Amino acid sequence: MSVQLSAKLSHNLADAEARMMRFDIVTLFPEFFKTPFEVGLMSKAIARGIAEVHCTNPRDFTQDKHRRVDDEPYGGGVGMVLKPEPIFAAVESLPVLPRREVILTTPQGEPLSQQHFKTWAADCDQLVVLCGHYEGMDERVTHLVTREVSLGDFVLTGGEIPALALVNGVVRLLPGTVGKAASLAADSFEDGLLDYPHYTRPAVFRQWAVPEVLLSGNHAKIAQWRRSQQWERTRSRRPDLLSPDGVNEEVDEALEPPLS
Ligand SMILES: C[S@@+](CC[C@H](N)C(=O)[O-])C[C@H]1O[C@@H](n2cnc3c(N)ncnc32)[C@H](O)[C@@H]1O
């Protein structure tokens, strides 16, 4: 049986761009996904009809009395491998929307990035995400998938955490999820740079004061300070983001208003 975590469209969205995106997570552990979609912006996006999340368990598509989803690897070796039949049957049971990607979570995939999230949020109406376990899936599952993605250069026990990160990152970008679209534009990676530092009250906490420019009320100066902080942070923490054909400090107009 598949577990459905979607909610009915509860009200019409004012945002004309708003549309529904369907996520299908193929997982042996659907219960893993219950709470994350019941809290915060994820639950709001679901309640507003912006996103629908469905979990489908390959075990429900097994034919044998033990409901086996794994078997020993051909060629020997340690660990078990997820059998192809229940995965194919689970994916083939799903509706097919016109613009869909079928994504396999694997440490051997492309590193997941904000660019993936942006592309999927803009171009897709359905993402099917396959969660592996044990040694992973039978290689023939790759015939089902359009993309393989990794959460990073480390190995987790299963694909549920990468799947959750992926759905969260895409839902966050769907029109209507985050109240002010402008707050997305300033985030890390949006234009190739890391975000600037943020402060709130009190102006002095312990011995640490908020940078004076932020209290100045001079919006041009604040914008320029923030932009230069973005550059400084990116240069020192993530110089790899500053590739020659990427974002370029020389032509960054946001740095231009003179500090006076
Ligand atoms: C223990 S891992 C399998 C690792 C695999 N034998 C390897 O070395 O590439 C089990 C499952 O967890 C998921 N997984 C683990 N680490 C991951 C990562 N960094 N990114 C995406 N998925 C990951 C995948 O779905 C994978 O099939």
The ligand as an SDF file (V2000), in Angstrom:
LIG
                    3D

 27 29  0  0  0  0  0  0  0  0999 V2000
   25.0710    2.1060    2.0710 C   0  0  0  0  0  0  0  0  0  0  0  0
   24.5370    3.0220    0.6760 S   0  0  0  0  0  0  0  0  0  0  0  0
   25.2550    2.1200   -0.6540 C   0  0  0  0  0  0  0  0  0  0  0  0
   26.6140    2.5880   -0.9820 C   0  0  0  0  0  0  0  0  0  0  0  0
   27.1680    1.9600   -2.2350 C   0  0  0  0  0  0  0  0  0  0  0  0
   27.5330    0.6040   -2.0210 N   0  0  0  0  0  0  0  0  0  0  0  0
   28.3900    2.7480   -2.6500 C   0  0  0  0  0  0  0  0  0  0  0  0
   29.4550    2.5350   -2.0910 O   0  0  0  0  0  0  0  0  0  0  0  0
   28.2780    3.6350   -3.5340 O   0  0  0  0  0  0  0  0  0  0  0  0
   22.8380    2.6350    0.5730 C   0  0  0  0  0  0  0  0  0  0  0  0
   21.9720    3.6560   -0.1080 C   0  0  0  0  0  0  0  0  0  0  0  0
   22.0140    4.8670    0.6180 O   0  0  0  0  0  0  0  0  0  0  0  0
   21.8560    5.9620   -0.2620 C   0  0  0  0  0  0  0  0  0  0  0  0
   23.0070    6.8520   -0.0800 N   0  0  0  0  0  0  0  0  0  0  0  0
   24.0240    6.6650    0.7790 C   0  0  0  0  0  0  0  0  0  0  0  0
   24.8840    7.6920    0.7270 N   0  0  0  0  0  0  0  0  0  0  0  0
   24.4030    8.5730   -0.1630 C   0  0  0  0  0  0  0  0  0  0  0  0
   24.8310    9.8250   -0.6610 C   0  0  0  0  0  0  0  0  0  0  0  0
   25.9570   10.4070   -0.2530 N   0  0  0  0  0  0  0  0  0  0  0  0
   24.0760   10.4500   -1.5850 N   0  0  0  0  0  0  0  0  0  0  0  0
   22.9350    9.8870   -2.0370 C   0  0  0  0  0  0  0  0  0  0  0  0
   22.4770    8.6830   -1.6090 N   0  0  0  0  0  0  0  0  0  0  0  0
   23.1940    8.0420   -0.6840 C   0  0  0  0  0  0  0  0  0  0  0  0
   21.7470    5.3990   -1.6650 C   0  0  0  0  0  0  0  0  0  0  0  0
   20.3780    5.3250   -2.0120 O   0  0  0  0  0  0  0  0  0  0  0  0
   22.3630    4.0320   -1.5190 C   0  0  0  0  0  0  0  0  0  0  0  0
   21.8430    3.1030   -2.4460 O   0  0  0  0  0  0  0  0  0  0  0  0
  1  2  1  0
  2  3  1  0
  2 10  1  0
  3  4  1  0
  4  5  1  0
  5  6  1  0
  5  7  1  0
  7  8  2  0
  7  9  1  0
 10 11  1  0
 11 12  1  0
 11 26  1  0
 12 13  1  0
 13 14  1  0
 13 24  1  0
 14 15  1  0
 14 23  1  0
 15 16  2  0
 16 17  1  0
 17 18  1  0
 17 23  2  0
 18 19  1  0
 18 20  2  0
 20 21  1  0
 21 22  2  0
 22 23  1  0
 24 25  1  0
 24 26  1  0
 26 27  1  0
M  CHG  2   2   1   9  -1
M  END
$$$$
